[in-house]
């Protein structure tokens, strides 16, 4: 069975400092992994995805994530936080048939001016 | 703007009633997915359709049903509504069925059951 654990429900950073949102996954096969962002009262937007190519994945808005199979992790990082990054972030693993997405519980990112 | 549209944006109804949520996928996308987001359950996959056929079921209640029409739009029907059905319902679409296919999400329909 597939599952995703987001290790922090809330993360608070100062503007201009690095962001780290942690995600561990459990899967019985080689998964596809995604990070989505949800701004207040908006739908979800894809930040980046890992699909068994390069383990370091670059996404939009300066975000990137590294797939580490040995640690079953897919942490999301950004070198310098911007006020507009304040949102809810979801780590997602796809099902083995590709028909289902399994969402983590989300990490709420606050950016302090 | 993802290109996925959902109507209505907000829906307020009473327990025991039935409602229909509508989703239009991005142009060219054949797969449509429905999700429920609530405070206590988080984001849950409900059901997926591909080119008019049901392809996968998640945590969808028997009181809920969906269909995808020949023009590829989809409807999610919720009946015998309960207070606990209050949630944000998202539709997403993707080009195909592949494990790497990106899902594009609509803005959601907020359902309030009183």
Boltz contact constraints between the chains, C-beta under 6 A:
constraints:
  - contact:
      token1: [A, 32]
      token2: [B, 99]
      max_distance: 6.0
  - contact:
      token1: [A, 32]
      token2: [B, 100]
      max_distance: 6.0
  - contact:
      token1: [A, 43]
      token2: [B, 105]
      max_distance: 6.0
  - contact:
      token1: [A, 43]
      token2: [B, 106]
      max_distance: 6.0
  - contact:
      token1: [A, 43]
      token2: [B, 107]
      max_distance: 6.0
  - contact:
      token1: [A, 43]
      token2: [B, 108]
      max_distance: 6.0
  - contact:
      token1: [A, 44]
      token2: [B, 105]
      max_distance: 6.0
  - contact:
      token1: [A, 46]
      token2: [B, 102]
      max_distance: 6.0
  - contact:
      token1: [A, 51]
      token2: [B, 100]
      max_distance: 6.0
  - contact:
      token1: [A, 94]
      token2: [B, 99]
      max_distance: 6.0
  - contact:
      token1: [A, 98]
      token2: [B, 97]
      max_distance: 6.0
  - contact:
      token1: [A, 98]
      token2: [B, 98]
      max_distance: 6.0
  - contact:
      token1: [A, 98]
      token2: [B, 99]
      max_distance: 6.0
  - contact:
      token1: [A, 99]
      token2: [B, 48]
      max_distance: 6.0
  - contact:
      token1: [A, 99]
      token2: [B, 55]
      max_distance: 6.0
  - contact:
      token1: [A, 99]
      token2: [B, 56]
      max_distance: 6.0
  - contact:
      token1: [A, 100]
      token2: [B, 45]
      max_distance: 6.0
  - contact:
      token1: [A, 100]
      token2: [B, 56]
      max_distance: 6.0
  - contact:
      token1: [A, 100]
      token2: [B, 58]
      max_distance: 6.0
  - contact:
      token1: [A, 101]
      token2: [B, 45]
      max_distance: 6.0
  - contact:
      token1: [A, 103]
      token2: [B, 43]
      max_distance: 6.0
  - contact:
      token1: [A, 105]
      token2: [B, 42]
      max_distance: 6.0
